[in-house]
Amino acid sequence: MGKKLTFVVAAAILIGCIAVAAVLIAQRPETARQAVPSRIPFVSTATVTNGEGPIPVYGGGIVRAHAEVNVTAEVSGRIVWVNPAFQSGGQIPEGDILFRVDDADYLGQVDRAKANVAAQKVELMRVTAEADLAKIQFENREGNQDPELPGPLALWEPQIEAARSALKRDRTDLAEAELRLSRTAIYSPFSAAVVSESVAVGEFVTAGQSVGHLYAVDAVEVVVPLPDESAALIPDLWKLEPGTNSRRITARVSAQYGNNVYLWTGYVDRAEAALEQETRTIEVVIRVPAPFTSGRAVNPAPSNNPPPLLVGKFVEVEIDGAAPEPYFRIRRSALRPNNEVWAVLDTRIRRVPVQVLQRSKDEVFVTGELAEGQAVVVSGIQTAIDGMTVRTGL
């Protein structure tokens, strides 16, 4: 009886478990059906645009003076006057006096030289008159039958030559004395900014002593090192005539000052005659006229006072390059290794070789078998083969 009851209980438990399992299975949630994702890769594209006008050539460099001089004393003496603008940071117009040396001694030298010239003129007149008198006496000599002519000394010829040489010497001494006197005032050779000075009233200077440094403010230069392919885009670079207006190629110079960017307009003046030794680049020289007054703000505001383009400032330069026909502009990310672009035609990729003319921060200027408005891959895949199918989301 006990075994029979145990069997009945076990069977009941088993049947109950089966019933519960059946209920749970019947009430389980339906599994959502998911579509199998497409294995065709998705890519992002950008459109090709036609290029117009000059291709910009980008570079950067340090501003330098196009002309600069060390100011030196030309004569020795004590400083008696200094131009108030002749100090670090000052500006001096062309032809203004920088400083004066005491000229008392040099005035005395001029006076003595003038006196010597005057005395020598009298001496030349005297020996000339003596020579004329000797010649007359010889011609009027009684009988005048002596076949032997008087010698040069009797006719005062050596005395005249000596007097003329002495007069010439004294005139040279006078010119030198006047030159030394003129050098007691030192003039600015051009409109200049003062970089440094070391002179004061009462100081004694000697001839040849350096007392300051100036650079010209009518223009400055920027030396831009460019690789061959960029320099080749500048039209007639090797035919430019430095310092002239012929065939000027526009260049724009920009620099950060405070919270704004300022622009100056210049031009390509020349290219250096040798490669830069370390980088093996071609150094193109940009000339910027009126660097202290021609700047303008990119985002002008009432409080914007354009700063000067100072020597030593690092600037970015954009030069108007060549304008080939046709050429295209594409996003920089569209250019692939080995200089090719992946064009998308009817959802299929075509690898297009291109020739890179110039690169900028965001764009690349190229020539090749492209078309205006054509889609090119900018992201989404790392490799591609011709005819490969892609999705673009268009």
C-alpha positions as CSV (number, residue, x, y, z in Angstrom):
1,M,0.0,0.0,0.0
2,G,2.9,2.4,0.8
3,K,4.6,1.8,-2.5
4,K,1.4,2.3,-4.4
5,L,0.8,5.7,-2.7
6,T,4.4,6.9,-3.4
7,F,4.0,6.0,-7.1
8,V,0.7,7.9,-7.3
9,V,2.2,11.0,-5.7
10,A,5.2,11.0,-8.0
11,A,3.0,10.6,-11.0
12,A,0.9,13.6,-9.9
13,I,4.0,15.8,-9.4
14,L,5.2,14.8,-12.8
15,I,1.9,15.6,-14.5
16,G,1.8,18.9,-12.7
17,C,5.2,19.9,-13.9
18,I,4.3,19.0,-17.4
19,A,1.2,21.1,-17.2
20,V,3.1,24.1,-15.9
21,A,5.7,23.8,-18.6
22,A,2.9,23.6,-21.2
23,V,1.3,26.7,-19.9
24,L,4.6,28.6,-19.9
25,I,5.4,27.5,-23.4
26,A,2.0,28.6,-24.6
27,Q,2.4,32.0,-23.0
28,R,6.0,32.8,-24.1
29,P,6.4,36.1,-26.1
30,E,6.9,36.0,-29.9
31,T,10.5,36.6,-30.9
32,A,10.7,39.7,-33.2
33,R,11.9,38.9,-36.6
34,Q,14.9,41.0,-37.7
35,A,15.9,41.7,-41.3
36,V,19.3,40.6,-42.2
37,P,21.4,43.7,-42.7
38,S,22.7,44.4,-46.2
39,R,26.3,43.6,-46.8
40,I,26.7,46.5,-49.3
41,P,28.9,49.1,-47.6
42,F,27.5,52.6,-46.9
43,V,29.7,55.6,-47.9
44,S,29.5,59.3,-47.4
45,T,30.0,61.4,-50.5
46,A,30.7,65.0,-51.6
47,T,30.3,66.6,-54.9
48,V,33.0,67.8,-57.3
49,T,32.9,71.5,-58.3
50,N,34.5,73.2,-61.2
51,G,37.4,75.5,-60.4
52,E,37.5,79.1,-61.6
53,G,40.2,81.7,-61.5
54,P,43.7,81.5,-60.1
55,I,44.6,78.5,-57.9
56,P,45.7,79.8,-54.5
57,V,49.2,78.8,-53.4
58,Y,49.4,78.6,-49.6
59,G,52.5,79.1,-47.4
60,G,53.8,80.9,-44.4
61,G,56.9,82.7,-43.4
62,I,58.5,85.3,-41.1
63,V,58.3,89.0,-41.8
64,R,61.7,90.7,-42.4
65,A,62.8,94.2,-43.4
66,H,63.5,94.8,-47.0
67,A,66.1,97.4,-46.1
68,E,67.9,97.9,-42.8
69,V,71.0,99.7,-41.6
70,N,73.3,100.1,-38.6
71,V,73.6,103.7,-37.6
72,T,77.2,104.7,-37.1
73,A,79.0,107.9,-36.2
74,E,80.9,109.2,-39.2
75,V,83.2,111.6,-37.2
76,S,84.4,111.6,-33.7
77,G,83.1,114.1,-31.2
78,R,80.6,114.9,-28.4
79,I,76.8,114.5,-29.0
80,V,75.1,117.8,-28.7
81,W,71.6,116.9,-30.0
82,V,69.5,113.8,-30.4
83,N,66.2,113.5,-32.3
84,P,63.4,112.7,-29.7
85,A,62.1,110.1,-32.2
86,F,65.5,108.3,-32.3
87,Q,64.7,105.8,-29.7
88,S,63.5,102.2,-29.7
89,G,60.0,102.0,-31.2
90,G,60.2,105.5,-32.8
91,Q,59.6,106.3,-36.5
92,I,61.6,108.8,-38.4
93,P,60.9,110.3,-41.9
94,E,63.5,110.0,-44.6
95,G,66.0,112.8,-44.5
96,D,65.4,113.8,-40.8
97,I,68.5,114.3,-38.6
98,L,69.0,111.5,-36.1
99,F,71.7,113.2,-34.0
100,R,74.4,115.9,-34.2
101,V,78.0,115.9,-33.2
102,D,79.7,119.1,-31.9
103,D,81.0,120.8,-35.0
104,A,83.2,123.5,-33.5
105,D,86.5,121.7,-34.4
106,Y,85.2,120.9,-37.9
107,L,84.2,124.5,-38.6
108,G,87.7,125.6,-37.6
109,Q,89.1,123.0,-40.1
110,V,87.0,124.4,-42.8
111,D,88.0,128.0,-42.1
112,R,91.7,127.1,-42.1
113,A,91.3,125.2,-45.4
114,K,89.5,128.2,-47.0
115,A,92.4,130.5,-45.9
116,N,94.9,128.1,-47.4
117,V,93.0,128.1,-50.7
118,A,92.8,131.9,-50.7
119,A,96.5,132.2,-50.0
120,Q,97.4,129.7,-52.7
121,K,95.3,131.5,-55.2
122,V,97.3,134.6,-54.5
123,E,100.5,132.7,-54.9
124,L,99.4,131.3,-58.3
125,M,98.5,134.8,-59.4
126,R,101.9,136.0,-58.3
127,V,104.0,133.4,-60.1
128,T,101.8,133.7,-63.2
129,A,102.5,137.5,-63.3
130,E,106.3,136.8,-62.8
131,A,106.2,134.4,-65.7
132,D,104.4,136.9,-67.9
133,L,107.0,139.6,-67.0
134,A,109.9,137.2,-67.7
135,K,108.5,136.4,-71.1
136,I,108.1,140.1,-72.0
137,Q,111.6,140.9,-70.9
138,F,113.0,138.1,-73.0
139,E,111.0,139.2,-76.1
140,N,112.1,142.9,-75.6
141,R,115.8,142.1,-75.0
142,E,118.0,144.5,-77.1
143,G,119.0,142.9,-80.3
144,N,117.4,139.6,-79.3
145,Q,120.0,137.8,-81.5
146,D,120.8,135.1,-78.9
147,P,119.9,131.8,-80.5
148,E,119.7,130.1,-77.1
149,L,116.2,130.2,-75.7
150,P,115.8,130.7,-71.9
151,G,115.1,127.6,-69.8
152,P,111.8,126.7,-68.2
153,L,113.0,128.0,-64.8
154,A,113.7,131.4,-66.3
155,L,110.2,131.5,-67.7
156,W,108.7,130.4,-64.3
157,E,107.1,127.3,-65.7
158,P,108.0,125.0,-62.7
159,Q,106.9,127.7,-60.3
160,I,103.5,127.9,-62.0
161,E,103.0,124.1,-62.0
162,A,104.0,124.0,-58.3
163,A,101.5,126.8,-57.4
164,R,98.7,125.0,-59.4
165,S,99.4,121.7,-57.6
166,A,99.4,123.4,-54.2
167,L,96.1,125.1,-55.0
168,K,94.6,121.8,-56.0
169,R,95.9,120.2,-52.8
170,D,94.4,122.9,-50.7
171,R,91.1,122.7,-52.5
172,T,91.1,118.9,-51.8
173,D,91.8,119.6,-48.1
174,L,88.9,122.1,-48.1
175,A,86.5,119.6,-49.7
176,E,87.5,117.0,-47.1
177,A,87.1,119.5,-44.2
178,E,83.6,120.4,-45.5
179,L,82.7,116.7,-45.9
180,R,83.8,116.1,-42.3
181,L,81.7,119.1,-41.2
182,S,78.6,117.7,-43.1
183,R,79.0,114.4,-41.3
184,T,78.5,115.9,-37.9
185,A,74.8,115.6,-38.6
186,I,73.6,112.0,-39.2
187,Y,70.4,111.7,-41.4
188,S,67.9,108.9,-41.8
189,P,68.5,107.3,-45.2
190,F,64.8,106.3,-45.5
191,S,61.5,106.4,-43.6
192,A,62.5,104.1,-40.8
193,A,61.4,102.4,-37.6
194,V,64.0,102.5,-34.8
195,V,64.9,99.0,-33.6
196,S,67.5,100.1,-31.1
197,E,69.7,103.1,-30.2
198,S,72.5,103.7,-27.7
199,V,73.3,107.4,-27.8
200,A,72.6,110.4,-25.5
201,V,73.5,114.1,-25.4
202,G,76.9,114.6,-23.9
203,E,78.2,111.2,-24.9
204,F,81.5,111.1,-26.9
205,V,81.4,108.9,-30.0
206,T,84.2,107.9,-32.3
207,A,84.0,107.5,-36.1
208,G,82.7,104.1,-37.0
209,Q,81.0,103.5,-33.7
210,S,77.5,101.8,-34.0
211,V,74.8,103.8,-32.1
212,G,71.5,102.3,-33.5
213,H,69.6,100.1,-35.9
214,L,66.9,101.1,-38.4
215,Y,64.7,99.4,-40.9
216,A,62.6,100.8,-43.7
217,V,58.9,101.1,-43.1
218,D,57.8,101.7,-46.7
219,A,57.6,98.0,-47.3
220,V,58.5,94.6,-45.7
221,E,59.2,91.2,-47.1
222,V,58.0,87.7,-46.3
223,V,60.1,84.7,-47.3
224,V,57.8,81.8,-48.1
225,P,59.4,78.4,-48.6
226,L,57.5,76.4,-51.2
227,P,57.9,72.9,-52.7
228,D,58.5,72.6,-56.4
229,E,54.9,71.7,-57.2
230,S,53.6,74.8,-55.4
231,A,56.2,77.2,-56.8
232,A,55.4,75.9,-60.3
233,L,51.9,77.3,-60.0
234,I,53.2,80.9,-59.7
235,P,53.1,82.4,-63.3
236,D,56.4,83.5,-64.7
237,L,58.1,83.2,-61.3
238,W,61.6,83.2,-62.8
239,K,60.9,86.2,-65.1
240,L,59.9,88.6,-62.4
241,E,61.9,91.8,-62.2
242,P,62.5,92.6,-58.5
243,G,61.4,96.1,-57.4
244,T,59.3,96.8,-60.5
245,N,55.6,96.9,-61.2
246,S,55.8,94.5,-64.2
247,R,53.7,91.3,-64.0
248,R,52.8,91.8,-60.4
249,I,51.2,88.6,-58.9
250,T,48.9,89.4,-56.0
251,A,49.5,87.8,-52.6
252,R,47.5,88.2,-49.4
253,V,49.2,88.1,-46.0
254,S,47.3,87.3,-42.8
255,A,48.2,87.4,-39.2
256,Q,46.5,86.9,-35.8
257,Y,46.4,89.9,-33.5
258,G,44.3,89.7,-30.4
259,N,41.0,88.0,-31.2
260,N,41.0,89.0,-34.9
261,V,42.8,88.2,-38.0
262,Y,44.2,91.1,-40.1
263,L,45.0,91.1,-43.8
264,W,47.6,93.0,-45.9
265,T,47.9,92.9,-49.7
266,G,51.2,92.4,-51.3
267,Y,52.8,90.9,-54.4
268,V,55.4,88.3,-55.4
269,D,58.6,90.3,-55.8
270,R,61.1,87.5,-56.7
271,A,62.4,84.1,-55.9
272,E,65.7,83.4,-54.2
273,A,68.5,82.2,-56.6
274,A,69.3,79.1,-54.5
275,L,67.3,76.3,-52.8
276,E,67.0,76.4,-49.0
277,Q,69.7,74.0,-47.9
278,E,67.8,72.1,-45.1
279,T,64.3,71.8,-46.6
280,R,65.3,71.9,-50.3
281,T,62.5,74.3,-51.0
282,I,62.2,77.4,-53.2
283,E,62.1,80.6,-51.2
284,V,59.6,83.0,-52.8
285,V,59.8,86.6,-51.5
286,I,56.5,88.5,-51.0
287,R,56.7,92.4,-50.8
288,V,54.1,94.1,-48.7
289,P,53.9,97.9,-49.2
290,A,52.9,100.2,-46.3
291,P,53.0,97.6,-43.6
292,F,52.2,100.1,-40.8
293,T,49.0,101.5,-42.4
294,S,47.5,99.1,-44.9
295,G,46.2,96.3,-42.6
296,R,42.5,95.6,-42.4
297,A,40.5,93.3,-40.1
298,V,38.8,90.2,-41.4
299,N,35.8,90.9,-39.1
300,P,35.9,94.7,-38.7
301,A,34.4,96.3,-35.6
302,P,34.4,100.0,-34.5
303,S,37.1,99.2,-32.0
304,N,39.4,97.5,-34.5
305,N,42.6,99.6,-35.0
306,P,44.7,97.7,-37.5
307,P,48.1,96.8,-36.1
308,P,51.4,97.2,-38.0
309,L,52.9,94.2,-39.8
310,L,56.0,94.0,-37.6
311,V,59.3,92.5,-38.5
312,G,59.7,89.0,-37.0
313,K,55.9,88.2,-37.1
314,F,54.9,84.8,-38.5
315,V,52.2,85.2,-41.1
316,E,50.2,83.0,-43.5
317,V,50.4,83.8,-47.2
318,E,48.0,83.1,-50.1
319,I,49.4,83.7,-53.6
320,D,47.3,83.9,-56.8
321,G,48.7,81.0,-58.8
322,A,48.0,79.8,-62.3
323,A,44.5,79.3,-63.7
324,P,44.5,76.1,-65.8
325,E,41.4,75.0,-67.7
326,P,39.7,72.9,-66.6
327,Y,40.4,72.0,-63.0
328,F,38.2,70.8,-60.1
329,R,37.9,71.4,-56.4
330,I,37.2,68.4,-54.1
331,R,37.2,67.8,-50.4
332,R,40.6,67.0,-49.0
333,S,39.2,63.7,-47.6
334,A,38.2,62.6,-51.1
335,L,41.8,62.3,-52.2
336,R,43.1,58.8,-51.8
337,P,46.6,57.4,-51.7
338,N,48.4,57.3,-55.0
339,N,46.5,60.4,-56.0
340,E,43.2,58.9,-57.0
341,V,39.5,59.7,-56.3
342,W,36.7,57.2,-55.8
343,A,33.8,58.4,-57.9
344,V,30.3,56.9,-57.5
345,L,28.4,56.2,-60.7
346,D,25.0,54.5,-60.3
347,T,25.9,53.1,-56.9
348,R,29.2,51.7,-58.3
349,I,32.7,52.9,-57.6
350,R,35.1,54.0,-60.3
351,R,38.7,54.8,-59.3
352,V,39.8,57.9,-61.1
353,P,43.5,59.0,-61.2
354,V,44.0,62.7,-60.7
355,Q,46.9,65.2,-60.8
356,V,47.1,67.2,-57.7
357,L,47.7,70.9,-58.4
358,Q,47.5,72.3,-54.9
359,R,46.3,71.4,-51.4
360,S,44.7,73.6,-48.9
361,K,43.4,72.9,-45.4
362,D,40.0,71.8,-46.6
363,E,40.2,71.4,-50.4
364,V,42.4,69.9,-53.1
365,F,42.7,71.3,-56.6
366,V,43.0,68.6,-59.2
367,T,42.7,67.7,-62.9
368,G,41.4,64.4,-64.2
369,E,38.4,62.6,-65.7
370,L,35.9,64.2,-63.3
371,A,32.7,66.2,-63.9
372,E,30.9,69.1,-62.2
373,G,28.4,67.7,-59.5
374,Q,29.9,64.2,-59.6
375,A,29.8,62.3,-56.2
376,V,33.1,61.2,-54.7
377,V,33.6,59.1,-51.6
378,V,34.9,61.0,-48.6
379,S,34.4,58.3,-45.8
380,G,32.9,55.0,-45.1
381,I,35.4,52.5,-46.7
382,Q,39.1,52.1,-46.6
383,T,39.6,50.2,-49.8
384,A,37.7,50.0,-53.1
385,I,37.8,48.2,-56.4
386,D,36.4,49.3,-59.7
387,G,32.7,48.3,-60.0
388,M,32.2,47.8,-56.3
389,T,28.6,48.5,-55.2
390,V,28.0,51.0,-52.4
391,R,25.1,52.7,-50.7
392,T,25.1,56.5,-50.5
393,G,21.8,57.2,-48.8
394,L,20.7,59.3,-51.8
